[in-house]
Amino acid sequence: MNIVTRAALLASTIALPGIALAQPDQPAAPDGEKVTNTVIVTASRGDDGISTATLGSSATVITALDLQDRQTVIISDVLRDVPGVSVNRTGAVGGMTDVRIRGAEANHTLVLIDGIEAADPYFGQYDFATLTADPGARIEVLRGEQSALYGSDAIGGVINYITASGREMPGFAARIEGGSFNTVDGAVRGAGVVGDLDYALGGSYSGIGGYVVAPGGSRRIGSKIGTLNGKFGYEAGAIALRAVVRYNHTDADLNNQDYLLTGNAIDSGGSYVNDTLYALVGARLTAADGRWVTDLSGQLTDAQRRYFDDSHNETSGDNGRRHKASLVSTLKLGDGNIVHALTAAADYEREEYRGTATYITGPNPYQHTDNWGIVGQYQLTINDRLGLGGAVRHDFNNRFQDSTTWHAQASYRFDSGTRLHAAGGSGVKAPTFFELYGYSPSSGFVGNPKVRPERSTGWEAGVEQSFLDGHARIDVTYFNAKLRDMIVTVYGPYSVKNAPGTTPHQGVEVSANFVLPAGFRFDGSYTYLDAKDDLGAELQRRPKHIGSANLAWRAPDDRFGAAVTMRYNGKARDTNFATYAVETLNAYTLVNLNADVALTRGLSLYGRIENLFDTDYRETIGFRTPGRAAYAGVRARF
């Protein structure tokens, strides 16, 4: 174990709970500021969310300040700093990027973008390759089974990417940078308030000329990722209207793999183009002096993916659509010290899929699934000290057996600064359209329309301790879950089926946050994971040990800043699809160093070095990763 790895592991034992230190676009915490709690919107179907002071489930907030300090461009990179989360990217930036929570599969993570369910309806999961950072955005990560609130997909947890509204962050913000691998990245945002209307309009672009991914190859793999977005709100007395629209275009090179001899990527493979439109409209009515809030919303996700060969001839593709409508009503009772929140919700969702491959002939109608979900949730808060809550959901599905899921949580904080918290619940994941009906003549894969939904039951318990007069906090949480009817790949014929027995996941998350003297702040995390399949074998691409440590500094006048981030990824198993042998991915540590300086008020120059020690590592079998890289840019905020 080298010295960098040792340093990362040592720092990781003091790890980060992901507690928000500042609201979006606020300056860094000054000396003497204490660690504060924040509200997790994702933890409740109601309008106000639940404070981390009374939340039994484990949750992390990555603030706009965190994204800025770590100079985040690709959102999946900063998710590596969250306890319980592992990230795998296949190939270069723009390649399929999986995010797993607590050892669950990537399609067991529900992803929301401004409240819109973002997963591609065909694949049944969200590809994080397409998500780049917007100025002022924040991320909430809620861990553990949450299907009682959100239905299918939320087995491992929920990731909610939230952009700032015009009221939260008015003005103009922009950045542009360039650097290694012929990279150009930029983002721009304009927002404000006009009477009762607030607006935020923005766009981002990330283009990378590319680097060689195939071992022994020479073809550079690059990508172009562009996003346009708008967020609007209108408030008039008791009525509030909102609308969100987001469009993403990704054009990325791909590598084929040598499935006969080595399993390595090779210098061919063409490219893919992904176009996705997200939209949401909603109306909120507030009554009874703010105690009763009812919200009605409708949303759309329309994702089209097309694949091209080396001559740019289209070979295959798919189109997935999701229409969803939700009615949520929350009634609050009690006084300021004792608050009861009762929430009822109803969701209707239709998912549709149609393959667009060139080999498809004759009628090609959309396959679809309809689902109704009914939710009841209760939350009790006493003196911001005790929190008790529970939720139950029943789903009516036209294709699968109906399901009932539940969730319960509790939290209590003592005068000593010790907080005990626990939660438990169940989750469900419906089979994807690919698993049901997918077909690939080149590989021989044929879907299985008889495969059943996956189901999970889990619990967690932890203790959090604040000390140093509230300037520090450490949390240790144990979690345990069992997955049933796990969908696995089988051969002869090449398809999928439900595995017998259960798949156990358990582990420990350690997290901490320190506000230090002289403008320093330390965040870190460590996760131990023990995840096995129904036969007792270690699940693939799930490292037993993951750690992250971030030390940031800002000058008292906020003119200078610097940060160093270390991310440790332990050994993991992966399959070589040429030999079907399970091989080991070696452990690695990546170190990033960045700094910024204010040129004038609202204008700053920044730069960073990624993979400072030029570590050679692998995230998947057969694909190389980038070496040391440097970037520099200008950021404006008026």
Protein Blocks (a to p, Z undefined) as FASTA:
>chain_A
ZZklmmmmmmmmmccehiafbdehiacddehiacdddddfklpcbfnopafklcfbdcdd
ddfklmmmnopablmlmmmmpghiacddehjehiacdddeehiafklpccdeehiafbdf
klopacfklpccdehiacdddedjfklmnoghilnbccddddddfklmgcjdddddddeh
hiacddddddddehjbccdddddddddfbdcfbghiabdcddddddddddddddehjbcc
dddddddddddddddddfklnopacdeebjaddddddddddddddeehhlaccddddddd
ddddddddfkopafbdcddddddddddddddeddfklccdddddddddddddddfbfkbg
cjddddddddddddddddddehhlaccdddddddddfkbccddddddddddddfkopacd
dddddddddddfklmmgccfknopacdfkbccdddddddddddddeehhpaccddddddd
ddehiacddehiadddddehjddddddddddddddehhiacdddddddddddfkopaceh
iafbdcddddddddfklpaccddddddddddddddfklopacdddddddddddddddfbg
hiacddddehklopacdfbghiacddddddddddddZZ
